[in-house]
Amino acid sequence: MELGTNITLLLAGIAILVWGANKFVDHASVLAKNLGISDLIIGLTLIAFGTSAPEIFVGISGVLNGNEDIALGTAIGSNISNIALIFGVSCLYFRAASQTQLWNFFPFGLSMILLGLTLVDGSISIDESLGFVGVLMLFMFVLIKTETLAEEEVSDSSEIRKSLLLSMVGLFGLIAGANIAIIHAENTALLLGIPELIVGLTIIALGTSLPELAATLAALKKGKHQMVVGNIIGSNVFNLVFVIPIIGFFGSVQLSPVVLQRDFFILAALSAVFILLAVALARLQFRRVIFMTAGVVLISGYMFYMGILSGVV
C-alpha cells in the first residue's frame, strides 16, 4: 500500500512538473515578446533562477544542518547534470543554429575559475564568497550591456498581467512538482531496498535538475534554442553564485578534497565542451550530425560518471 502511494505521488509530481514547465515557458515567452525582451534573456534570468530554486533550497538546508558537503555536492552535481545530461539531450533535438552573445559565457567561465581557486585550499572564505557575489553582479551587467531589445509590440496590458500570473503559476507548479517527485522517488527507492548512497547520488541529484530538464524539453519542443542555452548558462551560474557564498558566509567545515580531485575537473571539462558546442551552434554552419554525436557522448559520459560514483563501474 505504501509503495503504491509513493509511486502514484511520484508520477503526480512528474506530471505537475511537466505541466508547470510548459506553462512557464509558454508565458515567459509571451512576456518576452510583449516587453521586447529576447528569449535568451528570459532563459538566462527568470527561468534559470526559477529552475535553480531546488538546488538553492538544498544548499541552504545543507548549511543550516551543518552539512556543507551536501550543499557543495548539490551545486556541482547539478551543474554536471545540466551539461552532460540536459544539454546532451538538447543536442539530440537541435535542428538549426541559434544566436548567443559570446559575452554571456564570460561570467560562466569566471565562476568556474573562481570555484577551482576556492576548492584548492579546502575551505570557502568570506573573500571568496564575496567574489561569487561579484560574479553575479558582473553576470547581470553583461546581460544589460550585450543584449539588445527586440522590436516592442503593442499589446493589451491585461494580456501582460495574465501572462505574468500564469508564468508564476507555472513556476510554482514546476518547483512544487520537482519537490514532490524528489521526496517520493526517494521513498520509493528506499522501499524497494535500493541503497541510500545510490539514492543520494542519483535520485536526489537528478531530482534537483528535473526543473531544468522539464523547462529545456518544453523550450525545445517550441523551437526556442536560445532559451535552452540561456537556461543552462544562467542555471549553472546561479547554482554557484548563490550556494557557494551561503557556505562561505554561514558554514565553517573543511571541504572534502575529492571534490577538487574528481568532480571539479569533470565539471571543468564539461563546461569547456559546452562552451565550444554553444559557440559552434551560434557561429558556425549547423551540422546536425555533430550535435547528435555530442549528445550521445555527453549522455553516455554522464551515465559512466554515475556508475563510478555508485561503485557499479
Backbone hydrogen bonds in HBPLUS format (Angstrom, degrees):
<---DONOR---> <-ACCEPTOR-->    atom                        ^
c    i                          cat <-CA-CA->   ^        H-A-AA   ^      H-
h    n   atom  resd res      DA  || num        DHA   H-A  angle D-A-AA Bond
n    s   type  num  typ     dist DA aas  dist angle  dist       angle   num
A0005-THR N   A0001-MET O   2.98 MM   4  6.24 153.4  2.05 147.6 154.8     1
A0006-ASN N   A0002-GLU O   3.04 MM   4  6.28 160.5  2.08 148.6 153.2     2
A0007-ILE N   A0003-LEU O   2.98 MM   4  6.22 158.8  2.02 152.3 158.1     3
A0008-THR N   A0004-GLY O   2.98 MM   4  6.12 159.1  2.02 145.1 151.1     4
A0009-LEU N   A0005-THR O   2.93 MM   4  6.17 161.3  1.96 150.8 155.7     5
A0010-LEU N   A0006-ASN O   2.83 MM   4  5.96 146.4  1.94 142.3 152.2     6
A0011-LEU N   A0007-ILE O   2.99 MM   4  6.26 162.6  2.02 151.4 154.5     7
A0012-ALA N   A0008-THR O   2.92 MM   4  6.17 150.4  2.01 142.7 152.0     8
A0013-GLY N   A0009-LEU O   2.83 MM   4  5.99 154.6  1.89 144.4 150.8     9
A0014-ILE N   A0010-LEU O   3.03 MM   4  6.35 156.7  2.09 148.9 154.7    10
A0015-ALA N   A0011-LEU O   2.94 MM   4  6.16 154.7  2.00 144.7 151.9    11
A0016-ILE N   A0012-ALA O   2.91 MM   4  6.18 160.7  1.94 152.8 157.5    12
A0017-LEU N   A0013-GLY O   2.90 MM   4  6.05 153.8  1.97 144.2 152.2    13
A0018-VAL N   A0014-ILE O   2.94 MM   4  6.19 164.3  1.97 153.6 155.8    14
A0019-TRP N   A0015-ALA O   2.97 MM   4  6.14 165.0  1.99 150.1 154.7    15
A0020-GLY N   A0016-ILE O   2.81 MM   4  5.91 163.3  1.84 149.6 154.8    16
A0021-ALA N   A0017-LEU O   2.92 MM   4  6.12 156.4  1.98 148.7 155.2    17
A0022-ASN N   A0018-VAL O   3.06 MM   4  6.28 160.2  2.10 149.5 153.9    18
A0023-LYS N   A0019-TRP O   3.04 MM   4  6.29 165.7  2.06 154.0 157.7    19
A0024-PHE N   A0020-GLY O   2.84 MM   4  5.93 159.9  1.88 149.5 155.8    20
A0025-VAL N   A0021-ALA O   2.94 MM   4  6.07 171.6  1.94 152.7 154.6    21
A0026-ASP N   A0022-ASN O   2.94 MM   4  5.96 164.2  1.96 147.7 153.0    22
A0027-HIS N   A0023-LYS O   3.06 MM   4  6.13 176.5  2.06 152.0 153.0    23
A0028-ALA N   A0024-PHE O   2.86 MM   4  5.81 145.9  1.98 144.9 155.0    24
A0029-SER N   A0025-VAL O   3.05 MM   4  6.01 151.9  2.14 141.8 148.5    25
A0030-VAL N   A0026-ASP O   3.13 MM   4  6.48 144.8  2.26 136.0 146.0    26
A0031-LEU N   A0027-HIS O   2.99 MM   4  6.14 157.8  2.04 139.1 144.5    27
A0032-ALA N   A0028-ALA O   2.95 MM   4  6.19 154.9  2.02 141.6 148.8    28
A0033-LYS N   A0029-SER O   2.97 MM   4  6.21 156.6  2.02 147.3 152.8    29
A0034-ASN N   A0030-VAL O   2.91 MM   4  6.13 166.1  1.93 154.1 157.9    30
A0035-LEU N   A0031-LEU O   2.86 MM   4  5.87 156.4  1.92 152.9 158.8    31
A0036-GLY N   A0032-ALA O   2.99 MM   4  5.72 112.1  2.46 133.9 146.8    32
A0037-ILE N   A0032-ALA O   2.74 MM   5  4.46 141.4  1.89 138.3 143.9    33
A0150-ALA N   A0036-GLY O   2.82 MM 114  4.64 137.5  2.00 126.7 131.8    34
A0042-ILE N   A0038-SER O   3.26 MM   4  6.63 162.9  2.29 150.0 154.1    35
A0043-GLY N   A0039-ASP O   2.90 MM   4  6.15 158.5  1.94 150.6 156.7    36
A0044-LEU N   A0040-LEU O   2.80 MM   4  6.00 154.5  1.87 150.3 157.9    37
A0045-THR N   A0041-ILE O   3.04 MM   4  6.14 138.9  2.21 147.6 156.6    38
A0047-ILE N   A0042-ILE O   3.14 MM   5  6.27 166.4  2.16 159.7 162.9    39
A0048-ALA N   A0043-GLY O   3.20 MM   5  5.77 127.3  2.50 127.5 140.2    40
A0049-PHE N   A0045-THR O   2.83 MM   4  5.86 168.7  1.85 157.6 160.7    41
A0050-GLY N   A0046-LEU O   2.97 MM   4  6.02 161.5  2.00 145.2 151.3    42
A0051-THR N   A0047-ILE O   2.84 MM   4  5.95 163.9  1.87 154.2 157.8    43
A0052-SER N   A0048-ALA O   3.05 MM   4  6.08 124.3  2.38 134.0 147.7    44
A0052-SER N   A0049-PHE O   3.16 MM   3  5.03 136.6  2.36  93.6 106.0    45
A0053-ALA N   A0050-GLY O   3.33 MM   3  5.40 158.4  2.38 100.6 106.9    46
A0056-ILE N   A0052-SER O   3.03 MM   4  6.31 162.6  2.06 158.2 163.8    47
A0057-PHE N   A0053-ALA O   2.82 MM   4  6.01 162.5  1.85 159.4 164.0    48
A0058-VAL N   A0054-PRO O   2.86 MM   4  6.05 157.9  1.91 149.5 155.8    49
A0059-GLY N   A0055-GLU O   2.85 MM   4  6.05 153.0  1.92 145.2 153.2    50
A0060-ILE N   A0056-ILE O   2.94 MM   4  6.22 160.1  1.98 152.0 156.2    51
A0061-SER N   A0057-PHE O   2.96 MM   4  6.12 164.7  1.98 147.9 152.5    52
A0062-GLY N   A0058-VAL O   2.84 MM   4  6.00 156.0  1.90 148.0 154.8    53
A0063-VAL N   A0059-GLY O   3.06 MM   4  6.30 159.9  2.10 150.3 154.6    54
A0064-LEU N   A0060-ILE O   2.94 MM   4  6.14 167.5  1.96 155.2 158.9    55
A0065-ASN N   A0061-SER O   2.97 MM   4  6.08 139.8  2.13 143.1 153.4    56
A0067-ASN N   A0062-GLY O   2.67 MM   5  4.86 159.0  1.72 163.0 155.7    57
A0066-GLY N   A0063-VAL O   3.00 MM   3  5.03 162.3  2.03 108.4 111.6    58
A0070-ILE N   A0067-ASN O   3.23 MM   3  5.72 132.7  2.47 107.4 117.2    59
A0072-LEU N   A0068-GLU O   2.86 MM   4  6.14 167.3  1.88 159.4 161.8    60
A0073-GLY N   A0069-ASP O   2.78 MM   4  5.81 161.0  1.81 145.0 151.6    61
A0074-THR N   A0070-ILE O   2.86 MM   4  5.94 149.8  1.95 144.5 152.2    62
A0075-ALA N   A0071-ALA O   3.16 MM   4  6.42 159.7  2.20 146.4 151.0    63
A0076-ILE N   A0072-LEU O   2.98 MM   4  6.22 175.3  1.98 161.1 161.7    64
A0077-GLY N   A0073-GLY O   2.72 MM   4  5.54 156.4  1.77 141.7 150.1    65
A0078-SER N   A0074-THR O   2.87 MM   4  5.72 153.1  1.94 138.6 146.0    66
A0079-ASN N   A0075-ALA O   3.17 MM   4  6.31 153.1  2.24 138.9 146.0    67
A0080-ILE N   A0076-ILE O   2.97 MM   4  6.29 151.6  2.05 149.8 157.9    68
A0081-SER N   A0077-GLY O   3.03 MM   4  6.30 159.7  2.07 145.8 150.8    69
A0082-ASN N   A0078-SER O   2.81 MM   4  6.01 146.1  1.92 144.7 155.1    70
A0083-ILE N   A0079-ASN O   3.21 MM   4  6.44 153.7  2.28 144.2 148.5    71
A0084-ALA N   A0080-ILE O   2.84 MM   4  5.91 157.3  1.89 162.9 163.6    72
A0085-LEU N   A0081-SER O   2.96 MM   4  4.95 139.0  2.13 116.9 129.7    73
A0086-ILE N   A0081-SER O   2.96 MM   5  6.42 162.3  1.99 160.6 166.4    74
A0087-PHE N   A0082-ASN O   2.89 MM   5  6.25 141.9  2.03 139.8 151.8    75
A0089-VAL N   A0085-LEU O   2.84 MM   4  6.02 153.5  1.91 144.3 150.2    76
A0090-SER N   A0086-ILE O   2.95 MM   4  6.20 155.5  2.01 142.4 150.0    77
A0091-CYS N   A0087-PHE O   2.89 MM   4  6.14 148.2  1.99 147.8 154.8    78
A0092-LEU N   A0089-VAL O   3.06 MM   3  5.41 136.7  2.25 104.8 116.3    79
A0093-TYR N   A0090-SER O   2.87 MM   3  5.24 147.0  1.98 109.8 120.1    80
A0094-PHE N   A0090-SER O   3.08 MM   4  6.32 126.6  2.38 151.4 166.5    81
A0098-SER N   A0281-LEU O   3.02 MM 183  5.78 155.7  2.09 124.2 132.0    82
A0104-ASN N   A0101-GLN O   3.08 MM   3  5.74 155.5  2.14 115.2 122.2    83
A0105-PHE N   A0102-LEU O   3.04 MM   3  5.71 160.3  2.08 117.9 123.5    84
A0106-PHE N   A0103-TRP O   3.08 MM   3  5.35 155.1  2.15 106.6 114.2    85
A0109-GLY N   A0105-PHE O   2.85 MM   4  6.04 164.8  1.87 154.0 156.5    86
A0110-LEU N   A0106-PHE O   2.88 MM   4  6.03 158.4  1.92 151.7 158.7    87
A0111-SER N   A0107-PRO O   2.92 MM   4  5.98 153.0  1.99 143.3 149.2    88
A0112-MET N   A0108-PHE O   3.35 MM   4  6.65 145.7  2.48 138.6 147.1    89
A0113-ILE N   A0109-GLY O   3.04 MM   4  6.39 157.3  2.09 151.1 156.8    90
A0114-LEU N   A0110-LEU O   2.95 MM   4  6.14 166.6  1.96 153.0 156.5    91
A0115-LEU N   A0111-SER O   2.98 MM   4  6.07 145.9  2.10 135.1 144.5    92
A0116-GLY N   A0112-MET O   3.05 MM   4  6.34 158.2  2.10 148.9 153.5    93
A0117-LEU N   A0113-ILE O   3.04 MM   4  6.36 162.1  2.07 153.1 157.4    94
A0118-THR N   A0114-LEU O   2.92 MM   4  6.03 146.7  2.03 142.5 152.0    95
A0119-LEU N   A0115-LEU O   3.00 MM   4  6.22 149.9  2.09 149.4 156.5    96
A0122-GLY N   A0119-LEU O   3.12 MM   3  5.08 153.2  2.19 101.7 110.0    97
A0255-LEU N   A0122-GLY O   2.65 MM 133  4.90 165.7  1.67 149.5 150.5    98
A0129-SER N   A0125-SER O   2.98 MM   4  6.22 150.6  2.07 142.3 150.8    99
A0130-LEU N   A0126-ILE O   2.88 MM   4  6.19 154.1  1.95 150.8 157.8   100
A0131-GLY N   A0127-ASP O   2.97 MM   4  6.25 138.2  2.15 137.1 149.0   101
A0132-PHE N   A0128-GLU O   3.17 MM   4  6.60 145.1  2.30 143.1 150.4   102
A0132-PHE N   A0129-SER O   3.13 MM   3  5.24 121.5  2.49  96.3 109.7   103
A0133-VAL N   A0129-SER O   3.14 MM   4  6.54 151.0  2.22 144.4 152.6   104
A0134-GLY N   A0130-LEU O   2.88 MM   4  6.19 148.2  1.99 143.7 152.7   105
A0135-VAL N   A0131-GLY O   2.97 MM   4  6.34 142.4  2.12 140.8 151.1   106
A0136-LEU N   A0132-PHE O   3.06 MM   4  6.41 151.4  2.15 145.5 152.2   107
A0137-MET N   A0133-VAL O   3.08 MM   4  6.45 155.3  2.14 147.2 153.4   108
A0138-LEU N   A0134-GLY O   2.88 MM   4  6.14 155.1  1.94 147.0 154.4   109
A0139-PHE N   A0135-VAL O   2.79 MM   4  5.98 153.3  1.86 147.8 155.5   110
A0140-MET N   A0136-LEU O   3.07 MM   4  6.39 159.2  2.12 150.2 153.8   111
A0141-PHE N   A0137-MET O   2.96 MM   4  6.18 153.8  2.03 144.6 152.6   112
A0142-VAL N   A0138-LEU O   2.83 MM   4  6.06 162.4  1.86 157.1 160.6   113
A0143-LEU N   A0139-PHE O   3.14 MM   4  6.37 154.8  2.20 144.0 150.6   114
A0144-ILE N   A0140-MET O   3.13 MM   4  6.40 158.0  2.18 146.7 151.7   115
A0145-LYS N   A0141-PHE O   2.99 MM   4  6.23 156.0  2.04 152.0 158.8   116
A0146-THR N   A0142-VAL O   2.88 MM   4  5.80 156.1  1.93 153.7 158.4   117
A0147-GLU N   A0143-LEU O   3.23 MM   4  5.73 154.4  2.30 138.8 143.2   118
A0159-GLU N   A0156-ASP O   2.97 MM   3  5.33 132.9  2.20 105.5 117.8   119
A0160-ILE N   A0156-ASP O   3.34 MM   4  6.82 149.9  2.44 145.8 153.7   120
A0161-ARG N   A0157-SER O   2.98 MM   4  6.27 162.5  2.01 150.1 154.5   121
A0162-LYS N   A0158-SER O   2.91 MM   4  6.03 153.8  1.98 139.8 147.4   122
A0163-SER N   A0159-GLU O   2.91 MM   4  6.10 159.6  1.95 145.7 151.2   123
A0164-LEU N   A0160-ILE O   2.86 MM   4  6.06 157.8  1.91 150.6 157.1   124
A0165-LEU N   A0161-ARG O   2.93 MM   4  6.12 161.9  1.97 148.2 152.7   125
A0166-LEU N   A0162-LYS O   2.89 MM   4  6.10 167.9  1.91 153.5 156.9   126
A0167-SER N   A0163-SER O   2.83 MM   4  5.90 148.9  1.93 144.3 152.8   127
A0168-MET N   A0164-LEU O   3.09 MM   4  6.28 150.1  2.18 142.2 149.7   128
A0169-VAL N   A0165-LEU O   2.93 MM   4  6.25 149.8  2.02 145.9 155.2   129
A0170-GLY N   A0166-LEU O   2.83 MM   4  6.01 157.0  1.88 142.8 149.3   130
A0171-LEU N   A0167-SER O   2.87 MM   4  6.08 151.1  1.95 140.5 148.5   131
A0172-PHE N   A0168-MET O   2.91 MM   4  6.14 157.5  1.96 145.4 151.2   132
A0173-GLY N   A0169-VAL O   2.91 MM   4  6.19 161.0  1.95 150.4 155.6   133
A0174-LEU N   A0170-GLY O   2.81 MM   4  6.00 149.0  1.91 145.4 154.8   134
A0175-ILE N   A0171-LEU O   2.99 MM   4  6.23 166.9  2.01 154.9 156.3   135
A0176-ALA N   A0172-PHE O   2.81 MM   4  5.87 166.2  1.83 153.6 158.4   136
A0177-GLY N   A0173-GLY O   2.81 MM   4  5.62 156.6  1.86 137.6 145.3   137
A0178-ALA N   A0174-LEU O   3.10 MM   4  6.20 151.6  2.18 136.8 144.4   138
A0179-ASN N   A0175-ILE O   2.99 MM   4  6.27 160.1  2.03 149.9 154.8   139
A0180-ILE N   A0176-ALA O   2.93 MM   4  6.17 163.2  1.96 154.3 158.8   140
A0181-ALA N   A0177-GLY O   2.92 MM   4  6.05 160.4  1.96 146.2 152.1   141
A0182-ILE N   A0178-ALA O   2.87 MM   4  6.09 157.1  1.93 150.1 156.3   142
A0183-ILE N   A0179-ASN O   3.06 MM   4  6.23 175.0  2.06 154.2 154.9   143
A0184-HIS N   A0180-ILE O   3.11 MM   4  6.24 173.9  2.12 153.9 155.7   144
A0185-ALA N   A0181-ALA O   2.85 MM   4  5.72 140.1  2.01 141.4 151.9   145
A0186-GLU N   A0182-ILE O   3.06 MM   4  6.19 161.5  2.10 149.0 153.4   146
A0187-ASN N   A0183-ILE O   3.05 MM   4  6.33 159.5  2.09 143.3 149.4   147
A0188-THR N   A0184-HIS O   2.95 MM   4  5.90 156.6  2.00 133.1 139.7   148
A0189-ALA N   A0185-ALA O   2.95 MM   4  6.15 159.9  1.99 147.1 152.5   149
A0190-LEU N   A0186-GLU O   2.98 MM   4  6.21 162.1  2.01 154.1 158.5   150
A0191-LEU N   A0187-ASN O   2.95 MM   4  6.13 156.0  2.00 148.0 154.7   151
A0192-LEU N   A0188-THR O   3.00 MM   4  6.21 137.3  2.19 141.3 152.8   152
A0192-LEU N   A0189-ALA O   3.17 MM   3  5.08 126.9  2.47  91.5 105.4   153
A0194-ILE N   A0189-ALA O   2.95 MM   5  5.33 164.3  1.98 155.9 150.9   154
A0193-GLY N   A0190-LEU O   3.07 MM   3  5.05 156.4  2.13 100.1 107.2   155
A0199-VAL N   A0195-PRO O   3.10 MM   4  6.44 154.9  2.17 146.8 154.6   156
A0200-GLY N   A0196-GLU O   2.83 MM   4  6.08 160.9  1.86 154.7 158.4   157
A0201-LEU N   A0197-LEU O   2.98 MM   4  6.20 159.9  2.02 150.2 155.7   158
A0202-THR N   A0198-ILE O   2.89 MM   4  5.80 141.4  2.04 144.2 152.9   159
A0203-ILE N   A0199-VAL O   2.96 MM   4  5.10 112.4  2.43 119.7 137.3   160
A0204-ILE N   A0199-VAL O   3.11 MM   5  6.49 163.2  2.14 162.0 166.0   161
A0206-LEU N   A0202-THR O   2.78 MM   4  5.72 160.9  1.81 147.9 154.5   162
A0207-GLY N   A0203-ILE O   2.67 MM   4  5.58 142.8  1.80 136.1 148.5   163
A0208-THR N   A0204-ILE O   3.10 MM   4  6.30 155.5  2.16 150.7 152.6   164
A0209-SER N   A0206-LEU O   2.94 MM   3  5.10 141.4  2.09 101.5 113.7   165
A0210-LEU N   A0207-GLY O   3.10 MM   3  5.15 160.3  2.14 103.7 109.9   166
A0213-LEU N   A0209-SER O   3.04 MM   4  6.34 162.0  2.08 155.8 161.4   167
A0214-ALA N   A0210-LEU O   2.83 MM   4  6.00 168.2  1.85 161.1 163.6   168
A0215-ALA N   A0211-PRO O   2.88 MM   4  5.97 168.2  1.89 152.7 156.4   169
A0216-THR N   A0212-GLU O   2.87 MM   4  5.89 151.8  1.95 142.6 151.0   170
A0217-LEU N   A0213-LEU O   2.95 MM   4  6.14 164.7  1.97 151.5 155.0   171
A0218-ALA N   A0214-ALA O   2.99 MM   4  6.16 157.4  2.04 146.7 153.2   172
A0219-ALA N   A0215-ALA O   2.94 MM   4  6.12 153.7  2.01 142.5 149.7   173
A0220-LEU N   A0216-THR O   2.83 MM   4  6.06 159.2  1.88 153.3 159.3   174
A0221-LYS N   A0217-LEU O   2.96 MM   4  6.09 155.2  2.03 144.4 150.8   175
A0222-LYS N   A0219-ALA O   3.10 MM   3  5.19 130.9  2.35  96.4 109.4   176
A0224-LYS N   A0219-ALA O   2.92 MM   5  5.13 163.0  1.94 151.3 146.4   177
A0223-GLY N   A0220-LEU O   2.93 MM   3  4.87 162.1  1.96 105.0 110.0   178
A0228-VAL N   A0225-HIS O   3.07 MM   3  5.05 123.0  2.40  95.0 109.6   179
A0229-VAL N   A0225-HIS O   3.15 MM   4  6.51 165.8  2.17 162.7 161.8   180
A0230-GLY N   A0226-GLN O   2.90 MM   4  6.00 164.6  1.92 150.5 155.7   181
A0231-ASN N   A0227-MET O   2.85 MM   4  5.83 149.7  1.94 137.5 145.4   182
A0232-ILE N   A0228-VAL O   3.18 MM   4  6.48 159.5  2.22 151.1 155.2   183
A0233-ILE N   A0229-VAL O   3.02 MM   4  6.26 169.2  2.03 157.1 160.1   184
A0234-GLY N   A0230-GLY O   2.89 MM   4  5.91 170.6  1.90 152.3 154.9   185
A0235-SER N   A0231-ASN O   2.81 MM   4  5.74 159.2  1.85 143.5 150.5   186
A0236-ASN N   A0232-ILE O   3.02 MM   4  5.99 165.1  2.04 145.2 149.3   187
A0237-VAL N   A0233-ILE O   3.05 MM   4  6.26 157.4  2.10 150.6 157.2   188
A0238-PHE N   A0234-GLY O   2.85 MM   4  6.00 169.5  1.86 154.0 157.3   189
A0239-ASN N   A0235-SER O   2.86 MM   4  5.99 158.2  1.91 149.5 155.5   190
A0240-LEU N   A0237-VAL O   3.16 MM   3  5.43 124.5  2.48 102.1 114.9   191
A0241-VAL N   A0237-VAL O   2.86 MM   4  6.05 179.1  1.86 166.5 166.8   192
A0242-PHE N   A0238-PHE O   3.07 MM   4  5.77 140.7  2.23 144.6 149.0   193
A0243-VAL N   A0239-ASN O   3.34 MM   4  5.89 149.8  2.44 123.0 131.1   194
A0244-ILE N   A0240-LEU O   3.08 MM   4  5.48 148.7  2.18 133.9 143.3   195
A0246-ILE N   A0242-PHE O   3.39 MM   4  6.47 149.3  2.49 137.7 145.9   196
A0247-ILE N   A0243-VAL O   3.13 MM   4  6.50 154.4  2.20 153.2 159.5   197
A0248-GLY N   A0244-ILE O   2.95 MM   4  6.27 161.8  1.99 153.3 158.9   198
A0249-PHE N   A0245-PRO O   2.74 MM   4  5.82 162.2  1.77 154.5 158.1   199
A0250-PHE N   A0246-ILE O   3.02 MM   4  5.89 157.3  2.07 143.6 149.7   200
A0251-GLY N   A0247-ILE O   2.66 MM   4  4.71 140.2  1.81 133.6 140.3   201
A0259-VAL N   A0256-SER O   3.19 MM   3  5.88 155.8  2.25 116.1 121.8   202
A0260-LEU N   A0257-PRO O   3.13 MM   3  5.50 126.0  2.43 105.2 116.6   203
A0261-GLN N   A0257-PRO O   3.02 MM   4  6.28 168.8  2.03 153.6 157.1   204
A0262-ARG N   A0258-VAL O   2.89 MM   4  5.66 151.0  1.97 142.7 146.9   205
A0264-PHE N   A0259-VAL O   2.75 MM   5  5.97 155.0  1.81 168.1 176.3   206
A0266-ILE N   A0262-ARG O   3.25 MM   4  6.45 149.5  2.34 146.1 154.7   207
A0267-LEU N   A0263-ASP O   2.93 MM   4  6.18 161.5  1.97 151.7 156.7   208
A0268-ALA N   A0264-PHE O   2.77 MM   4  6.01 156.5  1.82 151.8 159.0   209
A0269-ALA N   A0265-PHE O   3.01 MM   4  6.10 160.6  2.05 140.6 145.3   210
A0270-LEU N   A0266-ILE O   2.97 MM   4  6.17 162.2  2.00 149.6 154.8   211
A0271-SER N   A0267-LEU O   2.83 MM   4  5.99 152.8  1.90 147.6 155.5   212
A0272-ALA N   A0268-ALA O   3.05 MM   4  6.31 153.6  2.12 146.6 152.7   213
A0273-VAL N   A0269-ALA O   3.07 MM   4  6.37 158.2  2.12 148.1 153.9   214
A0274-PHE N   A0270-LEU O   2.83 MM   4  6.06 159.3  1.88 151.0 157.0   215
A0275-ILE N   A0271-SER O   2.97 MM   4  6.19 161.8  2.00 149.3 153.3   216
A0276-LEU N   A0272-ALA O   3.07 MM   4  6.29 164.6  2.09 148.8 152.9   217
A0277-LEU N   A0273-VAL O   2.95 MM   4  6.17 164.0  1.97 154.9 159.0   218
A0278-ALA N   A0274-PHE O   2.82 MM   4  5.97 160.7  1.86 153.0 158.9   219
A0279-VAL N   A0275-ILE O   2.88 MM   4  5.99 158.5  1.93 150.3 156.0   220
A0280-ALA N   A0276-LEU O   2.94 MM   4  6.12 157.4  2.00 143.4 150.2   221
A0281-LEU N   A0277-LEU O   2.85 MM   4  6.04 149.7  1.94 143.7 152.4   222
A0282-ALA N   A0278-ALA O   3.08 MM   4  6.28 138.1  2.26 136.9 147.3   223
A0282-ALA N   A0279-VAL O   3.09 MM   3  5.08 125.9  2.40  94.1 108.2   224
A0283-ARG N   A0279-VAL O   2.74 MM   4  5.81 152.3  1.82 156.8 164.7   225
A0284-LEU N   A0280-ALA O   3.04 MM   4  4.95 154.1  2.10 124.4 131.6   226
A0290-ILE N   A0287-ARG O   3.13 MM   3  5.69 134.1  2.35 111.6 122.1   227
A0292-MET N   A0288-ARG O   2.83 MM   4  6.03 156.4  1.89 156.8 164.6   228
A0293-THR N   A0289-VAL O   2.98 MM   4  6.04 161.6  2.02 141.6 146.4   229
A0294-ALA N   A0290-ILE O   2.93 MM   4  6.14 160.0  1.97 144.3 150.5   230
A0295-GLY N   A0291-PHE O   2.84 MM   4  5.91 153.9  1.91 142.5 149.4   231
A0296-VAL N   A0292-MET O   3.10 MM   4  6.37 159.7  2.14 148.7 153.0   232
A0297-VAL N   A0293-THR O   2.98 MM   4  6.24 163.7  2.01 153.9 158.4   233
A0298-LEU N   A0294-ALA O   2.86 MM   4  6.01 164.3  1.89 152.7 157.0   234
A0299-ILE N   A0295-GLY O   3.00 MM   4  6.11 169.8  2.01 151.5 154.5   235
A0300-SER N   A0296-VAL O   2.92 MM   4  5.97 161.0  1.95 146.8 153.0   236
A0301-GLY N   A0297-VAL O   2.83 MM   4  5.92 154.6  1.90 145.6 153.2   237
A0302-TYR N   A0298-LEU O   2.94 MM   4  6.19 147.7  2.05 144.0 152.7   238
A0303-MET N   A0299-ILE O   3.02 MM   4  6.33 158.2  2.07 149.4 154.7   239
A0304-PHE N   A0300-SER O   2.96 MM   4  6.20 153.1  2.03 146.1 153.8   240
A0305-TYR N   A0301-GLY O   2.89 MM   4  6.11 153.5  1.96 144.4 151.6   241
A0306-MET N   A0302-TYR O   2.92 MM   4  6.19 159.5  1.96 151.6 156.6   242
A0307-GLY N   A0303-MET O   2.95 MM   4  6.16 146.8  2.06 139.8 149.4   243
A0308-ILE N   A0304-PHE O   2.95 MM   4  6.29 147.9  2.05 146.6 154.8   244
A0309-LEU N   A0305-TYR O   3.04 MM   4  6.32 165.8  2.06 153.2 156.2   245
A0310-SER N   A0306-MET O   3.02 MM   4  6.16 156.2  2.08 146.6 152.7   246
A0312-VAL N   A0307-GLY O   2.85 MM   5  4.90 125.2  2.15 151.2 155.4   247
A0313-VAL N   A0307-GLY O   3.09 MM   6  5.02 166.3  2.11 109.9 110.5   248
A0311-GLY N   A0308-ILE O   3.16 MM   3  5.14 151.8  2.25  99.9 108.5   249
